[in-house]
Amino acid sequence: MGNLPLSSNEKIITLAQMGAEVMASYQKIISNKSKVFDEVIGSSEQEIGMYSVKILFDNAYTRNKGINRLSPTKTDFERLLSKNQRFIANGIANKFKAV
């Protein structure tokens, strides 16, 4: 049957967006200390922000083509593609041409 598709979840979408807005207002990367969920955090210039997912994918694909399980040693995108991953959310905010 394969793996279940990723689903969105309103609660984590809200948390992701709030986190992005806080980081944009402080202009620094701040991780969630609760560790209730795994997160991938990044920042870039606005012009290349739209390529961030492709950059993560290319990095994961060229590094390890056997993406199949969740592990803290996996790259960010490998964790997103894990068969154990069920929900995904993203938050995007910008300030001073950075996203």
Backbone as numpy.savetxt, mean C-alpha at the origin, in Angstrom:
# Nx Ny Nz CAx CAy CAz Cx Cy Cz
-9.97 -23.63 -7.78 -10.78 -22.43 -7.78 -9.93 -21.17 -7.78
-8.75 -21.23 -7.25 -7.91 -20.04 -7.22 -8.12 -19.22 -5.96
-7.52 -18.07 -5.96 -7.61 -17.17 -4.80 -8.83 -16.26 -4.92
-9.36 -15.87 -3.78 -10.46 -14.92 -3.76 -9.96 -13.55 -4.19
-10.78 -12.76 -4.87 -10.35 -11.42 -5.26 -10.26 -10.50 -4.04
-9.43 -9.48 -4.15 -9.35 -8.50 -3.07 -10.66 -7.72 -3.02
-11.06 -7.34 -1.81 -12.28 -6.55 -1.61 -11.92 -5.25 -0.93
-12.77 -4.26 -1.11 -12.58 -3.02 -0.37 -13.39 -3.09 0.92
-13.00 -2.28 1.88 -13.66 -2.25 3.18 -13.72 -0.80 3.61
-14.92 -0.29 3.85 -15.10 1.13 4.16 -14.27 1.59 5.37
-14.18 0.75 6.38 -13.43 1.13 7.58 -11.95 1.35 7.25
-11.35 0.42 6.52 -9.92 0.61 6.23 -9.69 1.66 5.15
-10.68 1.88 4.28 -10.57 2.98 3.31 -10.52 4.31 4.06
-11.41 4.47 5.04 -11.43 5.70 5.84 -10.13 5.87 6.60
-9.64 4.79 7.22 -8.36 4.86 7.95 -7.20 5.22 7.02
-7.18 4.63 5.83 -6.11 4.91 4.87 -6.14 6.38 4.43
-7.33 6.89 4.16 -7.43 8.28 3.72 -7.06 9.24 4.84
-7.52 8.96 6.06 -7.16 9.82 7.20 -5.65 9.80 7.41
-5.04 8.62 7.30 -3.60 8.51 7.46 -2.86 9.32 6.41
-3.32 9.25 5.16 -2.69 10.01 4.08 -2.79 11.51 4.33
-3.94 11.96 4.80 -4.13 13.39 5.06 -3.26 13.87 6.22
-3.14 13.05 7.26 -2.27 13.41 8.40 -0.82 13.51 7.93
-0.37 12.52 7.15 1.01 12.54 6.66 1.25 13.75 5.76
0.28 14.10 4.93 0.43 15.26 4.06 0.51 16.54 4.88
-0.30 16.65 5.92 -0.28 17.87 6.72 1.02 18.02 7.52
1.58 16.90 7.99 2.86 16.94 8.72 4.06 16.84 7.78
3.81 16.51 6.53 4.85 16.33 5.51 5.91 15.32 5.93
5.46 14.22 6.51 6.36 13.12 6.85 5.58 11.81 6.90
6.29 10.72 6.70 5.66 9.40 6.71 5.49 8.93 8.15
4.26 8.57 8.49 3.93 8.13 9.84 3.20 6.80 9.72
3.73 5.75 10.33 3.05 4.45 10.25 2.05 4.29 11.38
1.10 3.41 11.17 0.10 3.10 12.18 0.74 2.17 13.20
0.75 2.58 14.43 1.42 1.79 15.48 0.58 0.63 15.99
-0.72 0.59 15.67 -1.59 -0.44 16.24 -1.29 -1.84 15.70
-0.76 -1.93 14.49 -0.44 -3.22 13.86 -1.67 -4.12 13.70
-2.86 -3.52 13.66 -4.09 -4.27 13.42 -4.12 -4.71 11.95
-3.46 -3.95 11.09 -3.42 -4.26 9.68 -2.03 -3.97 9.14
-1.72 -4.59 8.03 -0.44 -4.37 7.36 -0.60 -3.15 6.46
0.45 -2.36 6.33 0.34 -1.18 5.49 1.59 -0.99 4.65
1.39 -0.41 3.50 2.48 -0.01 2.62 2.36 1.50 2.50
3.40 2.21 2.90 3.36 3.67 2.92 4.43 4.20 1.98
4.09 5.23 1.25 5.08 5.83 0.36 4.76 7.28 0.10
5.73 7.96 -0.44 5.58 9.36 -0.80 6.37 9.59 -2.08
5.88 10.46 -2.92 6.59 10.74 -4.16 6.23 12.14 -4.65
6.99 12.58 -5.63 6.63 13.81 -6.31 5.32 13.55 -7.06
4.51 14.56 -7.16 3.19 14.42 -7.77 3.25 13.84 -9.18
4.25 14.22 -9.96 4.34 13.79 -11.35 4.54 12.28 -11.48
5.19 11.63 -10.52 5.43 10.19 -10.63 4.53 9.37 -9.71
3.68 10.01 -8.95 2.79 9.30 -8.03 1.90 8.28 -8.70
1.46 8.58 -9.92 0.58 7.64 -10.62 1.29 6.36 -11.03
2.61 6.35 -10.99 3.37 5.15 -11.35 3.77 4.31 -10.14
3.37 4.70 -8.95 3.84 4.03 -7.74 3.46 2.55 -7.70
2.25 2.19 -8.11 1.84 0.78 -8.09 2.65 -0.01 -9.11
2.91 0.56 -10.27 3.73 -0.13 -11.28 5.15 -0.33 -10.77
5.70 0.66 -10.10 7.05 0.53 -9.55 7.10 -0.59 -8.52
6.10 -0.65 -7.63 6.04 -1.73 -6.64 5.91 -3.09 -7.33
5.05 -3.17 -8.34 4.86 -4.44 -9.05 6.14 -4.88 -9.75
6.76 -3.97 -10.49 7.99 -4.31 -11.20 9.08 -4.78 -10.25
9.19 -4.13 -9.11 10.18 -4.52 -8.11 9.90 -5.93 -7.60
8.65 -6.22 -7.29 8.29 -7.55 -6.78 8.46 -8.61 -7.85
8.05 -8.32 -9.08 8.08 -9.32 -10.14 9.51 -9.69 -10.53
10.38 -8.71 -10.61 11.76 -9.02 -11.01 12.53 -9.67 -9.87
12.12 -9.43 -8.64 12.81 -9.99 -7.48 12.43 -11.43 -7.21
11.13 -11.73 -7.30 10.67 -13.06 -6.92 9.36 -13.37 -7.64
9.41 -14.28 -8.58 8.20 -14.61 -9.35 7.29 -15.58 -8.60
7.73 -16.11 -7.46 6.91 -17.04 -6.69 6.15 -16.34 -5.58
5.29 -15.42 -5.94 4.53 -14.65 -4.96 3.33 -15.48 -4.52
3.38 -16.07 -3.32 2.26 -16.93 -2.95 1.91 -16.94 -1.47
2.69 -16.31 -0.62 2.31 -16.34 0.80 2.74 -15.07 1.50
2.05 -14.76 2.59 2.33 -13.55 3.35 3.54 -13.76 4.23
4.46 -12.83 4.20 5.67 -12.94 4.99 6.23 -11.54 5.21
6.73 -11.26 6.41 7.29 -9.93 6.65 8.53 -9.66 5.81
9.15 -10.70 5.27 10.33 -10.49 4.44 9.98 -10.23 2.98
8.73 -10.39 2.62 8.31 -10.13 1.25 8.33 -8.63 0.99
8.46 -8.25 -0.28 8.41 -6.83 -0.62 6.98 -6.34 -0.44
6.81 -5.03 -0.50 5.49 -4.43 -0.30 4.44 -4.99 -1.25
4.76 -5.06 -2.53 3.78 -5.53 -3.49 3.54 -7.03 -3.38
4.56 -7.77 -3.02 4.38 -9.21 -2.81 3.39 -9.46 -1.68
3.42 -8.63 -0.64 2.45 -8.77 0.44 1.04 -8.47 -0.07
0.91 -7.47 -0.95 -0.41 -7.14 -1.50 -0.96 -8.27 -2.37
-0.09 -8.99 -3.05 -0.53 -10.07 -3.94 -0.65 -11.42 -3.25
-0.38 -11.47 -1.97 -0.44 -12.73 -1.23 -1.84 -13.32 -1.26
-1.94 -14.65 -1.30 -3.26 -15.29 -1.29 -3.95 -15.11 0.05
-3.22 -14.71 1.09 -3.82 -14.47 2.40 -4.44 -13.07 2.51
-4.14 -12.21 1.57 -4.66 -10.84 1.61 -6.12 -10.84 1.20
-6.99 -10.19 1.97 -8.42 -10.18 1.67 -8.95 -8.79 1.31
-8.44 -7.76 1.99 -8.96 -6.41 1.79 -7.83 -5.48 1.38
-8.19 -4.44 0.65 -7.21 -3.45 0.24 -7.88 -2.08 0.28
-7.11 -1.07 0.64 -7.60 0.30 0.66 -6.42 1.21 0.38
-6.69 2.39 -0.15 -5.61 3.35 -0.31 -6.11 4.73 0.04
-5.18 5.54 0.47 -5.48 6.92 0.78 -4.46 7.78 0.04
-4.93 8.84 -0.58 -4.03 9.72 -1.33 -4.32 11.15 -0.92
-3.27 11.87 -0.60 -3.38 13.28 -0.27 -2.15 13.97 -0.83
-2.26 15.25 -1.10 -1.07 15.94 -1.58 -0.92 17.30 -0.93
0.31 17.73 -0.89 0.64 19.04 -0.34 1.97 19.45 -0.94
2.03 20.64 -1.46 3.27 21.17 -2.04 3.86 20.24 -3.11
3.01 19.76 -4.01 3.41 18.91 -5.14 3.97 17.55 -4.75
3.69 17.08 -3.55 4.09 15.73 -3.14 2.82 14.94 -2.84
2.85 13.64 -3.15 1.70 12.78 -2.87 2.10 11.67 -1.94
